[in-house]
Amino acid sequence: MGGKETINWAVAGTGGISNRFAMGLRDAKGAKLYAAVSRTADRARAFAAEHGFEKAYGSYQAMLEDPAVDVIYLGTPHVAHKDMAIAAFRAKKAVLCEKPVSINAAELSAMIGEARSNGVFFMEAMWTRFVPPLLKVREWLDSGIIGEVKMVQANFCFSAPPNPQGRLYNIELGGGALLDAGVYPVSLASMVFGGKKPEAVSSMMYRGQTGVDEEVMALLSYGGPRLASLSAALSVAAVNDGWIYGTQGKIHLPDFVFSHSADLSLYGRYSYHYEPEFLSNGYNYEAEEVMNLMREGKPESKIMSLAESLVIMETMDQIRGQHGFRYPGE
């Protein structure tokens, strides 16, 4: 991008996650809400009007042909991510792709190959990595202040109405707890243990009437004493905190997917509550990361690298494989 100050964004998809991202994008420094994209022109125009986009496209291809588009946020169902991302890369457009970045690791490998062969930026939209509390947590971990990290515990469990046609319960749309919710705790464990692939994976899963996983629990070993206990559900709510335990202390992330704070405790010595200013709705931070890296001419983020996204997808493939859970077309 050669230091381009204002970067033109296109948002593809007009569902709930795209609405939240667009709200955050309004507060991201240097972002221009340029194009809204949907399968119909009416939906695209309504979304553009609501959020203040300059243009509306009822065709993804028409948007790709617009030379003014710098980067595309893909907020469509994840079954569509691979084809849409590859089309964008071939049109030399950068992509921020909502999590889960794909259905499986094979799809993501193909996406990464196309991004690299076309020399364009690509990142999974794991927005929680970029919010201020998580930046502070990484500082604490890098400093070694809690000693050797041995355990991670994290949940993301919520209760959604059991609508067979809705995305969450629809196997044709890549529904299920693991990909939609479980990606967050798996990603947290991956971040804590350095993005390495787990040495061992053990899991339990309950699949409901529509065939998707409604509840899933996983135990991951990252070698030696480094263990993670993770759970996700779309049919039952839970306390969705994240905990990181070390030999000298612990870190607590209340409601970790949406966390506005972090707590550090050093056993018997010290405790500290970190609650920084939190701008907008949090999605602005990942957008600013993308734009900063594009201006620097970097093809990916070190904080959410493509290699780590691939490890996370491979881990979720392994969990599904233990229960013979395959999506149509796999």
Residue pairs with C-beta under 8 A, 6 or more apart in sequence:
1 7
1 70
1 294
1 295
1 297
2 295
2 297
3 295
4 70
4 294
4 295
5 30
6 30
6 31
6 32
7 30
7 31
7 32
7 70
7 71
7 291
7 294
7 295
8 32
8 34
8 35
8 68
8 69
8 70
8 71
9 25
9 31
9 32
9 33
9 34
9 35
9 69
9 70
9 71
9 72
9 73
9 287
10 34
10 35
10 36
10 37
10 57
10 63
10 66
10 69
10 71
10 72
10 73
10 93
11 18
11 21
11 22
11 25
11 33
11 35
11 36
11 37
11 47
11 51
11 53
11 72
11 73
11 75
12 18
12 37
12 38
12 60
12 63
12 72
12 73
12 74
12 75
12 76
12 84
13 37
13 38
13 74
13 75
13 76
13 77
13 98
14 36
14 38
14 43
14 44
14 46
14 47
14 75
15 75
15 76
15 167
17 75
17 98
18 47
18 73
18 75
19 47
19 50
19 51
20 281
20 283
21 73
21 75
21 98
21 125
21 283
21 287
22 33
22 36
22 47
22 51
22 53
23 51
23 280
23 281
23 283
24 127
24 280
24 281
24 282
24 283
24 284
24 285
24 287
25 31
25 33
25 51
25 73
25 283
25 284
25 287
26 33
26 51
26 52
26 280
26 284
27 279
27 280
27 284
28 280
28 284
28 285
28 287
28 288
28 291
29 288
29 291
30 288
30 291
31 287
31 288
31 291
32 54
33 51
33 52
33 53
33 54
34 53
34 54
34 55
34 68
34 69
35 48
35 53
35 54
35 55
35 56
35 57
35 63
35 66
35 69
36 44
36 45
36 47
36 48
36 51
36 53
36 55
36 56
36 57
37 44
37 56
37 57
37 58
37 59
37 60
37 63
37 72
38 44
38 47
38 56
38 57
38 58
39 58
40 58
41 56
41 57
41 58
42 58
43 58
44 56
44 57
44 58
45 56
47 53
47 56
48 54
48 55
48 56
55 66
57 63
57 66
60 84
60 87
61 87
63 69
63 72
64 87
64 88
64 91
64 93
65 91
69 93
70 93
70 94
70 294
71 93
71 94
71 95
71 96
71 121
71 290
71 291
71 294
72 88
72 93
72 94
72 95
72 96
73 95
73 96
73 97
73 98
73 125
73 287
74 80
74 81
74 84
74 85
74 88
74 95
74 96
74 97
74 98
74 125
75 98
76 84
76 98
77 167
77 173
77 174
78 98
78 99
78 100
78 101
78 102
78 103
78 174
78 179
79 103
79 172
79 173
79 174
79 327
81 97
81 98
81 101
81 102
81 103
81 107
81 111
82 102
82 103
82 107
82 108
82 110
82 111
85 95
85 97
85 111
85 114
85 115
85 122
86 110
86 111
86 114
88 94
88 95
88 120
89 95
89 111
89 114
89 115
89 117
89 118
89 120
89 122
90 114
90 118
92 118
92 119
92 120
93 120
94 120
94 121
94 122
94 290
94 294
95 115
95 120
95 121
95 122
95 123
96 123
96 125
96 286
96 287
96 290
97 111
97 122
97 123
97 124
97 125
98 125
99 124
99 125
99 126
99 183
99 184
99 187
100 124
100 174
100 179
100 180
100 183
100 313
100 316
101 108
101 111
101 124
101 125
101 309
101 313
102 108
102 111
102 313
103 174
103 179
103 327
103 330
104 313
104 316
104 317
104 327
104 330
105 310
105 313
105 314
105 317
108 309
108 310
108 313
109 310
111 122
112 122
112 306
112 310
115 121
115 122
115 299
115 306
116 299
119 299
120 299
121 290
121 293
121 294
121 298
121 299
121 300
122 299
122 300
122 306
123 286
123 289
123 290
123 293
123 300
123 301
123 304
123 306
124 304
124 306
124 309
125 286
126 183
126 184
126 187
126 286
126 304
126 309
127 282
127 283
127 285
127 286
128 134
128 184
128 187
128 188
128 256
128 257
128 259
128 282
129 187
129 191
129 286
129 303
129 304
130 285
130 286
130 288
130 289
130 303
130 304
131 259
131 260
131 278
131 282
131 285
132 276
132 277
132 278
132 285
133 253
133 259
133 260
133 261
133 262
133 274
133 275
133 276
134 191
134 253
134 259
134 262
136 262
136 274
136 276
137 244
137 251
137 253
137 262
138 191
140 146
140 251
140 264
141 149
141 192
141 244
141 251
145 248
145 249
145 264
145 266
146 244
146 245
146 246
146 247
146 248
146 249
146 250
146 251
146 264
146 266
147 246
147 247
147 248
147 249
148 225
148 246
148 247
149 192
149 193
149 226
149 244
149 245
149 246
150 225
150 226
150 227
150 245
150 246
150 247
151 225
151 226
151 227
151 228
151 229
151 243
151 244
151 245
152 188
152 189
152 192
152 193
152 227
152 228
152 229
152 230
152 242
152 243
152 244
152 245
153 228
153 229
153 230
153 242
153 243
153 245
154 184
154 185
154 188
154 189
154 228
154 229
154 230
154 231
154 240
154 241
154 242
154 243
154 256
155 185
155 230
155 231
155 232
155 238
155 239
155 240
155 241
156 181
156 182
156 184
156 185
156 231
156 232
156 240
156 256
156 257
157 177
157 181
157 215
157 231
157 232
157 233
157 234
157 236
157 237
157 238
157 240
158 181
158 233
158 234
158 237
158 240
159 233
159 234
159 235
159 236
159 237
160 166
160 168
160 169
160 234
160 235
162 169
162 208
162 209
162 210
162 235
163 169
164 170
164 209
164 210
166 175
167 173
167 174
167 175
168 175
168 176
168 180
168 212
168 234
169 175
169 208
169 210
169 212
169 214
169 234
170 210
170 212
171 210
171 211
171 212
171 327
171 328
172 328
174 327
175 210
175 212
176 212
176 213
176 214
176 234
176 325
177 212
177 213
177 214
177 215
177 216
177 232
177 233
177 234
177 235
178 205
178 213
178 216
178 232
178 316
178 319
178 320
179 316
180 232
180 234
181 232
181 233
181 234
182 216
182 218
182 230
182 231
182 232
182 316
182 319
183 312
183 316
184 232
184 256
184 257
185 228
185 230
185 231
185 232
185 242
186 218
186 220
186 230
186 312
186 315
186 316
187 312
188 242
188 253
188 256
189 220
189 222
189 228
189 230
190 196
190 308
190 311
190 312
190 315
191 308
192 228
192 244
193 222
193 226
193 228
195 305
195 307
195 308
195 311
196 222
196 223
196 311
197 311
197 314
197 315
198 220
198 221
198 222
198 228
198 315
199 221
199 222
199 223
200 220
200 221
201 218
201 219
201 220
201 221
201 315
201 318
201 319
201 322
202 218
202 219
202 322
203 216
203 217
203 218
203 219
203 319
203 322
203 323
204 216
204 217
204 218
205 213
205 215
205 216
205 217
205 319
205 320
205 322
205 323
205 325
206 213
206 214
206 215
206 216
207 213
207 214
207 323
207 325
208 214
208 235
213 320
213 323
213 325
214 233
214 234
214 235
215 231
215 232
215 233
215 235
215 236
216 231
216 232
216 233
216 319
217 229
217 230
217 231
218 228
218 229
218 230
218 231
218 319
219 227
219 228
219 229
219 230
220 227
220 228
220 230
220 315
221 227
222 228
231 238
240 255
240 256
240 257
241 252
241 253
241 254
241 255
241 256
242 252
242 253
242 256
242 259
243 250
243 251
243 252
243 253
244 250
244 251
244 253
248 266
248 267
249 264
249 265
249 266
249 267
249 270
250 264
250 265
250 267
251 262
251 263
251 264
251 265
252 262
252 263
252 265
253 259
253 261
253 262
253 263
254 261
254 263
258 282
260 275
260 278
261 273
261 274
261 275
262 274
263 271
263 272
263 273
263 274
264 270
264 271
264 272
264 274
265 271
265 272
279 285
289 301
289 303
290 301
293 300
293 301
300 306
320 326
